[in-house]
């Protein structure tokens, strides 16, 4: 029984681990490697221009140019040997172990002045040595890299794709050969160009990348809201600065910090103003969430667009909950003579668009596979103009019916199209096209003006497509034609071709012959 239990636990434990989701940092710099250009180590040269002599550590393989100018100039290109010494003719050996470039220059200068008087001394680094640096920890493959001696931490990460999604780049440790450990936040360099967090690498350094274990979250009105690696000792102010600071509409008087209780089972909220955060230095803890909310309705612009046949089309400012359709048309200079009030419309874009799952489902089904009700619903939804506000421009601007004078909202789109003073003739007509609208003419009159029915027209199945709604109506049910309406005469499907009739006839005759032959065989057999 115990053995079965152990086997069951062994089989289920790995799967249980995968079920629990892990939150991972998702700020933009996590994906910086996708856009980097990679080059071979042997091709790398100085990456940051002039070397900082205070920061650069000289070592075996560095080449120095040394000039001594007096009555006669003596100059040499000299290498630092593998023990860290440099030999200068007529001066001797100088120990440059563990020296910065500045310190090396001072030691060389002091040594030369012991043997030469009243001379000018010039010392310059002319070529870099190569160094070995190890990358270890939570990386794809621990590797030793050969880099130029002026390489920085970013050069190591920019040359390879060894970083995992779970690699912590905000708590990188650089372990020197003497055992000193220093921590660096590479994100601060990537985001701010902070060179203190992009140090020079030294011979034998081991760069240790840990696995992400702790995170913090900052959301809301922040330039870079995201999940970040947790850094010990970081404050809420530091995190806000790291995330790019506040947006222009951030509410700085009530910043919420959501934190787990010490038992790790419940959460509680604390609220601070940004001034309190700056003065008290609120420290971030693992799994904290910092929420910066928006000032309500702050700097929210309210504009509508008027397009089409008005005197001054364009964008117009409105006052929330007060500006009406009639006021805006007045500001736009009124309608031009070509404007169609019948076809004019107001379209409204909602902040949250409503979806229709049934319509989305029907779009995936062939029409021939739909039921009659499904097809009717599909046609109705297809003709629907999403966001159209019901308003009658004719009643409002001709009859002065103020019930139609709607209050506009931001981003409303008012379209005033050109008058459609014609009827569109479609389908099986002798001369289909557009015919000037005449309110006294009937459907039959328009068909006659279009030359009458074509030779394959279904004369009893004429339809009218209404310009305003897109609705299809049988000709007998149309009470009145309006400008822009279309009259459609469908085509009578062509009969079968001679070859189809011939082959079908042969098939039938063959089947009949087979039946006759079978019947005769049965009769013979019974005798």
Secondary structure, DSSP 8 states (H G I E B T S, - for coil): -HHHHHHHHHHHHHHHHHHS-------GGGGGGGG-----GGG---SSSS--TTT-B--TT-EEEEEEESSS-EEEEEE--TTSEEEETTTEEEE-TT-BHHHHHHHHHHHHHTT--S-EEEEEEEE--EEEEEEEESBSS-EEEEEETT-BHHHHHHT---B-TTB-SSSEEEE-TTS-EEEE-HHHHHHH--GGGS-B--TT-EEEE-B---EEEEEESBTT-EEEE--TT-BHHHHHHHTT-B-TTEEEEEEEEEEE-TTSS-EEEEEE-HHHHHHHT-B--TT-EEEEEE-TTTT---EEEEEESBTT-EEEE--TTT-BHHHHHHHTT-B-TTB-TTT-EEE---SS----HHHHHHTTS-GGGS-HHHHHHHHHHHH--TTEE---HHHHHTS--GGG--B--TT-EEEE-B---EEEEEESBTT-EEEE--TT--HHHHHHHTTSB-TTB-GGG-EEE-TTT--EEEGGG-----TT-EEEE-B------HHHHHHHHHHHHHHHHHHHHHHHHHHHHH-
